[in-house]
Amino acid sequence: MDKQMGVWTVKLLLTAVLKALVCSLYIVPGVSGIQGSIFVDCGSNAGYRDKVTNISWVPDAQYITTGVNGYVPSAQTNYPNFSEFTTVRYFPDSTAKNCYSFPAISNQTYLMRGTFFYGFYDNATTTPSFQMGIDGTIVANVTFNDPVTFVYYEFTYVSGLNTNATFLCLLRDSSNSIPFISAISFSPLPDDFFYCSSPPAPNQGYYAQTKYRLNFGGNRFVRYPDDIYDRYWYPEGSNSTFLESTTPPPQILTTNHNIDENNISPVVIPEAVVDTALTTTGENITIIFPDDYTFKPYVIFYYAELDPTANATSRQFYIQVPLYEAVFINPIVNASQFSVSPVCYTDIPYVAGWDIVLYQDQTNYSPLGPLVNALEVLEISENLMTILTNHEDVLAIENIKLSYTNLANWTGDPCVPTPHPWVTCSTSDTAPIITQVDLSDYNLVGPISPNFGDLLSLTSLALQYNELNGSLPQLTRLTNLKFLQLQNNMLSGELPAWLASLPSLKDLLIQNNNFSGPIPPSLISHSGAWTFVYAPGNPMLGSRTSKSTNIGIIIGPIIGGILVLVIIIGVIVYFQVQNKRGKTTKTSGNLQMMKSSHQGAKFYSLAQVTVASDNFKTMIGKGGFGHVYYGKLEDGQEVAIKVLDVKSTQGPSKFFNEVDVLSRVKHRNLVSLIGYCHEDNQQMLIYEFMHKGSLRDHLYGDPTMLRIEKLDWKSRMNIALNAAQGLEYLHSGSNHSIIHCDVKSSNILLSNNMEIAKVADFGLSRLIYGEDHITHVTTDVKGTTGYLDPEYFTTQYLSPKSDVYGFGVVLLEIISGRMPIDSTLPNGNAWNLCEWVRSNLQAGNIDKILDPIVKASNLQIDVLWKVAKIAIQCVEPKSIHRPTMTKVVEELRAAVLQEGLNSSEYPQSDTYGIEDEYGSQIDPFNPR
């Protein structure tokens, strides 16, 4: 007996110490919950202290880099005491993996809850569905039975080994609807939180989802500050649906007496929950669970005697659960009066519609019926949590992301639950490893990160089509690397000899860079089957001992450069001679030069053009260049004849430039130059005739045309993709990169059946001659207000990204039906289309920017967001932040396919040729 008393004394002492530790270590003045707890109001712009719960909510911007803030007006009506429901963060980007990142300790137990209140924040007609993941595991399918009732998904789990972060991720499911989230609570749990014996719970690699927390006899919803973890305890009174088969109906017990928690940690269950209970004057209480819950439950039953008149024999009952032996309960004998104790069931089999029966002990009759204070039901996962990616690979990826700011949006584990789109991972049973990285055309700027060399299982590294510079970092540890693609960057320095020592390397592509110095002999004499490409480009790269073919590759550009210089000098001399002659001689000379230099376009005399245009009878357009007339050639072909306005200051130069450019370019989405005329001081360009006019005409031009032929959303998508393909070809599909310089909606023309759109008016176009690493030219600023690249305007540096800016404005016109600059609007802040759209999208008001015709179309909202995002990226003030036209085409093509249009009309690669100066057809993807 003395020994037993000693044990109880020690137990009480340890309990007191534990309580003191809990109070000193976990309760932090002025901070919600316990130390390390984070309560996030998603979509909020600032932190605040909740007036109802006293929770210190923090905004979510510090934990995530993707998504858009949204406002939920209906939250104030439906849940006035839940301030965190008034905002959401939603994720319209269908390509991103949207992960919140929270600081974590390795192998620590955590409680994570995501809360979702839809409330028609997006004004959609159907509720969304999507997936929620924790670290590398998809843990829930988020769905809504009622759009104005919140749902939450709460999990207990253990963080991975060798980690300093844990993630809550939101991903799209097969519905492709837009994920969102209202609030997140995240707390570390003490080691003894699962106090029942041997639970198959998180400490064994499983995770547990909270299914029910029931506060029997309670009359209010219990959360923080009563529960320091802000867990939700739902009140279940005498009319509880869980007890509907109990007869007579249960009665409520309450007490103002302090509840003794000697048998349980005070952080496990709040006193506000166990100071109420339900009992019955009958013999049984039956707790029934719905038939649609078929899972493996982990049940914790809490009981405490609250009747002050009860004694050691007045309440005795059994707890019976399916397939388990009944457990005898005597609240006072098992614990003591006003003292809470748990009963745990850790391995209940799967039983549909299972229930818990509390029944009186018939052998030892007691006057008081069974009672229950609270119940927790958790679902134990069938499978272990997914193992996270190899720790060294994760560190390497995180360090690589630090080197390139435009990779910052890719959060979460790089491989699981879904991989970043630019990595490929192994699928072995052990921790995933990264085997491929493809960051081609990702707008990377700066040196190549040396951390690529830490991805030891890498077999392929693709970094082409970026703006990478500097020398190659040390990558000698990549012994599995087979493919290294570095072409079309601005890399420099000497080629290191260690490249040839990579034992698995098969392909080394470095063309169109600025490498210099000798080529290591080991690369040229490399044994085995492999590919090494270093030309064109790299004019300073070579070796005196190289084979003659390589010498030719190096010398060729030099000779070509000399020839170009000779030609330029000859042209200058030629024009100087011509300028000394009279107007008649000048016209004749120019005519001969045009005939000999532009054989792709046919020369027409002034008389022929006059007959074709019926003496310039029908004018179909006009602009800074001059007037445009309808015509029909002798063979019946309809044409548009552009006549240079002799008073135009930029007319003649535009004329010569446009003939030079258009006579070379052939593409289904570029208006074809059929011929030209230069006679008697008359300069004319003869184009194919586009019957339906310009895109601008159909957006906000001739009102009669708008009433007859409205452009619905799918038609606008077709037109956008067509125009983008034409511009992409100008930038990358020819021997020289051609910058249009005047991309606008009036320069996008439509065919008779409205199925094909073509880019027109190359009057301002610029060719970038020479090596491919030349990315811009310097020129006087010309273009159209509203479409003009602001960087070009301030620096006079013209690049293909200037066209991207203009095309972005066109996309915004397509979405909104508004002009780029409209000073007639009463609100001056709305004059500039780009800024007006940007501010509305940041506020989540995409509906506000829509053209009524677009709004009336049967469109997919996520496709609309995709196109809007592309447009906003295109009109970024700094060109470095804009995508290439190749990337724009890729994104628009994906949007068109998602919208369900005919993808066969948009081939993955163009097969249209371009003629060189001799009229020969050239494969644009294999220039000679």
PAMIKOL-58250 format. One record per residue (C-alpha): residue in three letters; x negated, y, z. Coordinates in steps of 0.25 Angstrom, whole numbers, plus 2048, in hexadecimal, padded with zeros to 3 digits. Layout:
N
ALAXYZ ...
REM end
This chain:
928
MET800800800 ASP7F580A804 LYS7EE8067F6 GLN7FB8097EF MET7FC8167F6 GLY7EE81A7F3 VAL7F18177E4 TRP7FD8207E4 THR7F582B7EB VAL7EA82A7E0 LYS7F582A7D6 LEU7FB8377DC LEU7EE83D7DD LEU7EA83A7CE THR7F883F7CA ALA7F684C7D1 VAL7E884E7CB LEU7EE84B7BD LYS7F98557BF ALA7EF85F7C3 LEU7E685C7B7 VAL7F385D7AE CYS7F686B7B3 SER7E88707B2 LEU7E486A7A5 TYR7F086A79D ILE7F88767A1 VAL7F288279C PRO7F88907A0 GLY7FE898794 VAL7FC88C78A SER807882786 GLY80687478B ILE7F886D78E GLN7EA87178B GLY7E986E77C SER7F786F779 ILE7FB87776C PHE80987C769 VAL80A88175B ASP815889755 CYS814886746 GLY81589273D SER81489C748 ASN80B8A8745 ALA8088AA754 GLY8078A3761 TYR8118A676C ARG8178A077A ASP82589A778 LYS82F8A1781 VAL837895783 THR82C88A785 ASN820893789 ILE81888B77F SER80C892779 TRP80E89076A VAL803892760 PRO804895751 ASP7FF88A748 ALA7F689173F GLN7E988D747 TYR7ED87E745 ILE7F087D736 THR7EC884729 THR7F8880720 GLY807883720 VAL810890720 ASN81789672C GLY82689672B TYR83289B733 VAL83E894738 PRO84989D73B SER85389273F ALA84A88E74B GLN84E89A754 THR85D895752 ASN85B886754 TYR84F88675E PRO84E893765 ASN84588D770 PHE83B887766 SER833894762 GLU82A88A75A PHE835887750 THR83689574A THR82A893741 VAL824887739 ARG818884731 TYR81B87E724 PHE812878719 PRO81687A70B ASP809876705 SER80B867700 THR7FD8646FE ALA7F886870C LYS7F785F719 ASN7FC868724 CYS7F5865731 TYR7F586C73E SER7E786A745 PHE7E686A754 PRO7DA86975D ALA7D985B763 ILE7D085276B SER7CC844766 ASN7D483976B GLN7DE841773 THR7ED83F774 TYR7F584A76F LEU80484E76E MET808854760 ARG81585975C GLY81A85F750 THR828867750 PHE83086A744 PHE83C873743 TYR840875734 GLY84C87E736 PHE84C881726 TYR84088A728 ASP83D888718 ASN84C88A714 ALA84C87C70E THR85887370C THR852867711 THR84986371D PRO83B85F71B SER83485371F PHE825851720 GLN81A849728 MET81384C735 GLY805847738 ILE7FC847744 ASP7ED846740 GLY7EC83B735 THR7FA834738 ILE808838732 VAL81083773F ALA81E83C73B ASN82783F730 VAL82D84D733 THR83C84D72F PHE849855733 ASN857850736 ASP85B85E739 PRO85486A733 VAL85787373F THR85386874A PHE84486874D VAL83C85B74D TYR82F857753 TYR82584C752 GLU81C84A75E PHE81084175F THR80683C769 TYR7F9837763 VAL7EA837766 SER7E183F75D GLY7D6838755 LEU7C8836759 ASN7BD840756 THR7C784B753 ASN7C9859757 ALA7D685C751 THR7E485574F PHE7EE858744 LEU7FD85A742 CYS7FF859733 LEU80C85B72B LEU80D85471D ARG817853712 ASP81F846710 SER826841704 SER83084C705 ASN825856702 SER82C86070B ILE82586B712 PRO820867720 PHE82187172C ILE81F87273B SER82587A746 ALA81C877752 ILE81186E757 SER80E86A765 PHE800863768 SER7FB85F775 PRO7F085577B LEU7F584B784 PRO7EE845791 ASP7E9837790 ASP7F383279A PHE7FF838792 PHE80382A78E TYR80482479C CYS80C817798 SER80380B798 SER7FD80778A PRO805810781 PRO80380D772 ALA80181B770 PRO7F882676B ASN7EC821774 GLN7EC81476B GLY7EC81C75E TYR7FB81C75C TYR80382975C ALA81182B763 GLN81C83475E THR82683A768 LYS834835765 TYR83C839772 ARG83A84177E LEU847840786 ASN84A849793 PHE855841799 GLY85E84A7A1 GLY85885679C ASN860862797 ARG855869790 PHE84A867785 VAL83D86678D ARG83086B787 TYR82587478B PRO822879795 ASP82886D79C ASP821864793 ILE81386A791 TYR811862784 ASP81E86877F ARG82485B77D TYR83385B779 TRP83C854784 TYR84B85377F PRO85685478A GLU85F84878A GLY86B84A793 SER877841797 ASN87C841789 SER86F83D783 THR870835776 PHE86582C77B LEU86E828786 GLU87B82777F SER87E819782 THR87C81B791 THR88981A799 PRO88D8217A1 PRO88682D79B PRO8798307A2 GLN87883B7AD ILE86D8457AF LEU8638467BB THR85B8527BE THR8528577C9 ASN84B8637CD HIS84185B7D5 ASN83385A7D0 ILE83084E7C8 ASP8248467CD GLU81B8417C1 ASN8128397C9 ASN81482D7BF ILE8128357B3 SER8098417AE PRO81184E7AE VAL80C8517A0 VAL81484579B ILE82284979E PRO8278577A3 GLU82F8587B0 ALA83A85F7A9 VAL83D8527A2 VAL83D8487AD ASP8448517B7 THR85184C7B0 ALA85783F7AD LEU8638377A8 THR86982C7B1 THR8768247B0 THR88181F7BA GLY8828137B2 GLU8788077B0 ASN87080B7A3 ILE86A81679C THR86781278D ILE85E81B785 ILE861818776 PHE85781C76B PRO85C81E75C ASP85C813753 ASP85381B749 TYR84781B752 THR84080E74F PHE832810755 LYS82980B75F PRO82C81376C TYR823817777 VAL82D81A782 ILE82B822790 PHE836822799 TYR83682C7A5 TYR83E82A7B2 ALA83F8327BF GLU8498317CA LEU85083F7CB ASP85B83B7D5 PRO8578407E3 THR8608367E9 ALA85A82A7E2 ASN8528207EA ALA8498137E7 THR85580B7E4 SER85F8147DE ARG85A8147CF GLN8558077C9 PHE8558047BA TYR84F7FD7AE ILE8498037A1 GLN84B7FA795 VAL8457FC787 PRO8467F277C LEU83D7E677D TYR8387EB78A GLU83A7E5798 ALA8427EE7A1 VAL83A7F87AA PHE8407FA7B8 ILE8418087BD ASN84380E7CB PRO83F81C7CA ILE83C81E7D9 VAL8358117DB ASN82D8127CE ALA8298217D0 SER8318297DA GLN83C8337DB PHE83A83F7D1 SER82E8387CB VAL82D8357BC SER8288287B7 PRO8278227A9 VAL82A8157A2 CYS823812795 TYR82680978A THR81A809780 ASP81D7FE776 ILE82C7FD773 PRO82E7F5767 TYR8357FB75B VAL8447FA75E ALA84F802756 GLY85980975F TRP85180576C ASP85680A779 ILE85280B788 VAL85B806792 LEU85B80A7A1 TYR8638017AA GLN8667FF7B9 ASP85F7F47C1 GLN86B7EB7C3 THR8637E27CD ASN8607EE7D6 TYR86C7F77D5 SER8698067D5 PRO8748117D6 LEU86D81A7CC GLY86C8177BE PRO8608177B5 LEU85A8257B1 VAL85082B7A7 ASN8498387A7 ALA84283879A LEU83D83078E GLU832831784 VAL832828777 LEU82682976E GLU824821761 ILE81681A760 SER81181A752 GLU81080C74B ASN802810746 LEU7F681674B MET7F3824747 THR7EB82673B ILE7DC82773D LEU7D6835739 THR7CC83772F ASN7BD834732 HIS7B983F73B GLU7AC843733 ASP7B5844727 VAL7BF84D72E LEU7B3856733 ALA7AD857725 ILE7BB85B71F GLU7BD86672A ASN7AF86C728 ILE7B286C719 LYS7BF87371B LEU7B787E723 SER7AF880717 TYR7BB88370D THR7C688C713 ASN7D0887709 LEU7CF87970F ALA7D487D71C ASN7E287A71A TRP7DF86B719 THR7E1867728 GLY7E385A72F ASP7DB84D72D PRO7D584D71F CYS7DA83F71C VAL7E783C725 PRO7F283C725 THR7F1841717 PRO7E3845711 HIS7DF85370D PRO7E28546FE TRP7D38566FB VAL7CE84A703 THR7CF83B700 CYS7CE83170C SER7CC82370F THR7D781A713 SER7D081071C ASP7D580B72A THR7CA813731 ALA7CA823731 PRO7CC829723 ILE7C082E71C ILE7BF839711 THR7BA833704 GLN7BD83E6FA VAL7BE84D6FA ASP7C48546EE LEU7C48646F0 SER7C38676E2 ASP7C98746DE TYR7CC8786ED ASN7C68866EC LEU7BB8826F5 VAL7B188E6F6 GLY7A388D6FC PRO7988836FE ILE79B8746FE SER79D87070C PRO792867711 ASN79D860719 PHE7A185870D GLY795850710 ASP79B84B71D LEU7A6843716 LEU79D837715 SER7A882E70E LEU7AA838703 THR7AA8326F5 SER7AF83E6ED LEU7AD84D6EF ALA7B48566E5 LEU7B18656E7 GLN7B286A6D8 TYR7BA8766D4 ASN7B787F6E0 GLU7AE88B6E3 LEU7A48836EB ASN7968896EB GLY7888876F1 SER78087B6F1 LEU78486C6F3 PRO784868702 GLN77D85B707 LEU786850704 THR77D844705 ARG78583D70F LEU79083B705 THR78B82D701 ASN7998286FC LEU79B8356F3 LYS79E8306E5 PHE7A383D6DF LEU79E84B6E1 GLN7A68566D9 LEU7A18646DA GLN7A386A6CC ASN7A98786CA ASN7A487F6D6 MET7998896D9 LEU78F8806DF SER7808836DE GLY77287F6E2 GLU76A8736DE LEU7708656DD PRO76B85D6E9 ALA7648506E5 TRP76C8496F0 LEU7788486E7 ALA77283D6E0 SER76F8356ED LEU77E8346F0 PRO77F8256EE SER78E8256E9 LEU78E8316E1 LYS79482F6D3 ASP79983C6CE LEU79284A6D0 LEU7998566CA ILE7938636CC GLN79686B6BE ASN79A8796BE ASN79287E6CA ASN7858866CC PHE77B87B6D0 SER76D87E6CC GLY75F8786CC PRO75B86A6C7 ILE76485E6C7 PRO75E8546D0 PRO7598496C8 SER75F83F6D1 LEU76D8446CC ILE7698426BD SER7638346BF HIS76E8306C9 SER76F8216C7 GLY77D81A6C5 ALA78A81F6BF TRP78D82D6C3 THR79183B6BE PHE7898476C0 VAL78F8546B9 TYR7898616BB ALA78D8696AE PRO7938726AA GLY78F87D6B4 ASN78287C6BD PRO77A8846B2 MET76E8856BC LEU76E8766BE GLY76486D6B7 SER7578666B6 ARG74B8676AD THR74A8586AD SER7598566AA LYS75E84E69E SER760856691 THR76F855693 ASN76F85C6A0 ILE76586769B GLY76F869690 ILE77A86B69A ILE7728766A1 ILE76D87C694 GLY77A87C68D PRO781887696 ILE774890694 ILE77588F685 GLY784891686 GLY78189D68E ILE7778A3684 LEU7818A1679 VAL78C8A7681 LEU7838B3683 VAL7808B4674 ILE78E8B3671 ILE7928BE67B ILE7878C7675 GLY78B8C4667 VAL79A8C866A ILE7958D5671 VAL78D8D9665 TYR7988D565C PHE7A28DE663 GLN7988E9663 VAL7978E8654 GLN7A68E7652 ASN7A88F465B LYS79F8FC651 ARG7A98F8646 GLY7B68FE643 LYS7C48F9647 THR7C68F163A THR7B98EA63C LYS7BB8E864A THR7C88E1648 SER7C38D963C GLY7B78D4645 ASN7C08D1651 LEU7C98C9647 GLN7BD8C1642 MET7B88BE650 MET7C68BA655 LYS7C88B0649 SER7BA8AA64B SER7BB8A965B HIS7C98A565E GLN7CC89A654 GLY7D689465E ALA7E08A065B LYS7E48A364D PHE7E38B1647 TYR7EF8B8642 SER7EF8C4639 LEU7F78D063D ALA8018CE632 GLN8038BF636 VAL8068C4644 THR80F8CF63F VAL8188C5637 ALA8188BB643 SER81D8C564D ASP8278CB643 ASN8208D8643 PHE81F8D7653 LYS82E8D7654 THR8308D0661 MET8288D466D ILE8298C9678 GLY81F8CF682 LYS8158DA686 GLY80A8DD68F GLY7FC8E4692 PHE7F78DD685 GLY8028E167C HIS80F8DC676 VAL8138CE673 TYR81C8CA667 TYR8238BE663 GLY81E8B8656 LYS81F8AB64D LEU8148A7644 GLU8158A1636 ASP81589363B GLY821897644 GLN81A897651 GLU81F8A165B VAL8148AA661 ALA8128B666B ILE80A8C1664 LYS8038C966E VAL7FF8D7668 LEU7F48DF66F ASP7F88ED673 VAL7ED8F566D LYS7EE8FF679 SER7EB8F4683 THR7DE8F7689 GLN7DB8E868C GLY7E28E3680 PRO7D68E0676 SER7CE8D9681 LYS7DA8D0685 PHE7DC8CD676 PHE7CE8C8674 ASN7CE8C0681 GLU7DB8BA67F VAL7D88B5671 ASP7CB8AF677 VAL7D18A8682 LEU7DE8A367C SER7D789E66F ARG7D0894678 VAL7DB88F682 LYS7E588567F HIS7EE88068A ARG7FD87D68B ASN7FF887696 LEU7F889368F VAL7FE89B684 SER7F7898677 LEU7F18A266E ILE7F589F660 GLY7EE8AB659 TYR7EA8B9659 CYS7E98C6650 HIS7DF8D1650 GLU7E18DA644 ASP7E38E9642 ASN7E08EC651 GLN7EC8E2654 GLN7E88D765E MET7F28CC660 LEU7F38BF667 ILE7FD8B4662 TYR8018AA66D GLU80B89E66D PHE8198A4670 MET81F8A067E HIS82E8A167D LYS8328A368B GLY8298AE68E SER8228B069B LEU8238AA6A9 ARG8258B96AE ASP8318BA6A5 HIS8388AF6AB LEU8358B36BA TYR8398C16BA GLY8398C66AB ASP8458C86A2 PRO8518C66AA THR8598BF69F MET84E8B569D LEU84E8B26AC ARG85D8B06AC ILE85C8A66A0 GLU85089E6A4 LYS84D89D6B2 LEU8408976B7 ASP84388D6C2 TRP8388886CB LYS83487C6C3 SER8338846B6 ARG82A88E6BE MET8218836C3 ASN81F87E6B5 ILE81B88C6B0 ALA81288D6BC LEU80B8806B9 ASN80A8836AA ALA8038916AD ALA7FA88B6B7 GLN7F58806AE GLY7F288B6A3 LEU7EA8936AD GLU7E38876B2 TYR7DF8846A4 LEU7D98926A2 HIS7D18916AE SER7CB8836AD GLY7D087C6A0 SER7C6883697 ASN7B8885694 HIS7B989369B SER7C18976A6 ILE7CC8A16A1 ILE7D28AA6AB HIS7E08AF6A6 CYS7DF8BC6AF ASP7EE8C06AD VAL7F68B46B2 LYS8048B96B4 SER8138B46B2 SER8148BC6A5 ASN8088B569F ILE80F8A76A2 LEU8178A4695 LEU822899694 SER825890689 ASN83388E682 ASN83788368B MET831889697 GLU82987D69A ILE81B882697 ALA81588F69C LYS809895696 VAL7FF89F69B ALA7FD8AB692 ASP7F68B8690 PHE7E78B6690 GLY7E48C568E LEU7DC8C669A SER7D68B969B ARG7C78B769F LEU7BE8AC69B ILE7B48A76A5 TYR7A88A369D GLY79B89B6A1 GLU7998916AC ASP7A588C6B3 HIS7A08926C1 ILE7A38A06BC THR7B18A26C3 HIS7B58B06C0 VAL7B28BC6B7 THR7B28CB6BA THR7BB8D36B2 ASP7C38E06B3 VAL7D18DD6BB LYS7DC8DB6B1 GLY7E98D36B3 THR7F78D66B8 THR7FB8DC6C5 GLY8018D26CE TYR7FA8C66C8 LEU7EC8CC6CA ASP7E28C46D3 PRO7DE8CE6DE GLU7D08C86DF TYR7CE8CB6D0 PHE7D48D96D2 THR7CA8DC6DD THR7BD8D56D8 GLN7C08D56C9 TYR7BB8C66CA LEU7C58BE6C1 SER7C68AF6C3 PRO7D08A46C0 LYS7D58A66CE SER7DA8B46C8 ASP7E48AC6BF VAL7E88A36CB TYR7EC8B06D2 GLY7F58B46C7 PHE7FB8A66C5 GLY7FE8A66D4 VAL8068B36D2 VAL80D8AC6C7 LEU8118A16D0 LEU8178AA6DA GLU81F8B16CF ILE8248A36CB ILE8288A06DA SER82E8AE6DD GLY8328B46CF ARG82C8C16D4 MET8228CA6CD PRO8148CA6D2 ILE8158D96D6 ASP8238DF6D8 SER8238ED6DD THR8328EF6DC LEU8358E66E8 PRO8398EE6F5 ASN82F8E76FE GLY8218EB6FA ASN81B8DF701 ALA8228D66F6 TRP81D8DD6EA ASN8118D46E9 LEU8168C66E5 CYS80A8BF6EB GLU80A8C56F9 TRP8198C46FA VAL8198B56F7 ARG80D8B3700 SER8148BA70C ASN8218B270A LEU81A8A5709 GLN8128A8715 ALA81F8AA71C GLY82489D716 ASN82F8A570E ILE82D89E701 ASP83C89F6FE LYS83B8AE6FE ILE8318AE6F2 LEU8398A56E9 ASP83F8AA6DC PRO84E8A76DD ILE84D89E6D1 VAL8428966D7 LYS84A8956E4 ALA8568906DC SER84D8856D6 ASN84D8776DB LEU83F8786E0 GLN8368716EB ILE83287A6F6 ASP8258736F8 VAL8228756E9 LEU8258846EA TRP81C8856F6 LYS81187E6EE VAL8128886E3 ALA8138946EC LYS80788F6F3 ILE7FF88E6E6 ALA80489C6E2 ILE7FF8A26EF GLN7F289B6EE CYS7F08A16E0 VAL7F28AF6E4 GLU7E88AF6F0 PRO7E18BC6F0 LYS7D38B56EF SER7D18AC6E3 ILE7C98A26EC HIS7D689F6F3 ARG7DD89C6E6 PRO7DE88F6DF THR7D988C6D1 MET7E388A6C6 THR7E087C6C6 LYS7E587A6D4 VAL7F18836D1 VAL7F587A6C6 GLU7F386D6CE GLU7FC8736D9 LEU8078786CF ARG80686A6C8 ALA8098636D6 ALA81486D6D9 VAL81A86A6CB LEU81A85B6CD GLN82085D6DB GLU82B8656D5 GLY82E8596CC LEU82A8606BF ASN8258586B3 SER8168566B6 SER8138506A8 GLU81385F6A3 TYR8078626AC PRO7FB8596A8 GLN7F08586B3 SER7E685D6A9 ASP7E886669D THR7E486068F TYR7E586D688 GLY7D8871681 ILE7D087E67F GLU7C9882673 ASP7BB887673 GLU7B589366B TYR7B488965F GLY7C3885660 SER7BF877665 GLN7C887066F ILE7C286E67D ASP7C6865688 PRO7C786F693 PHE7C486469E ASN7B7860696 PRO7B186D690 ARG7A586A687 
REM end
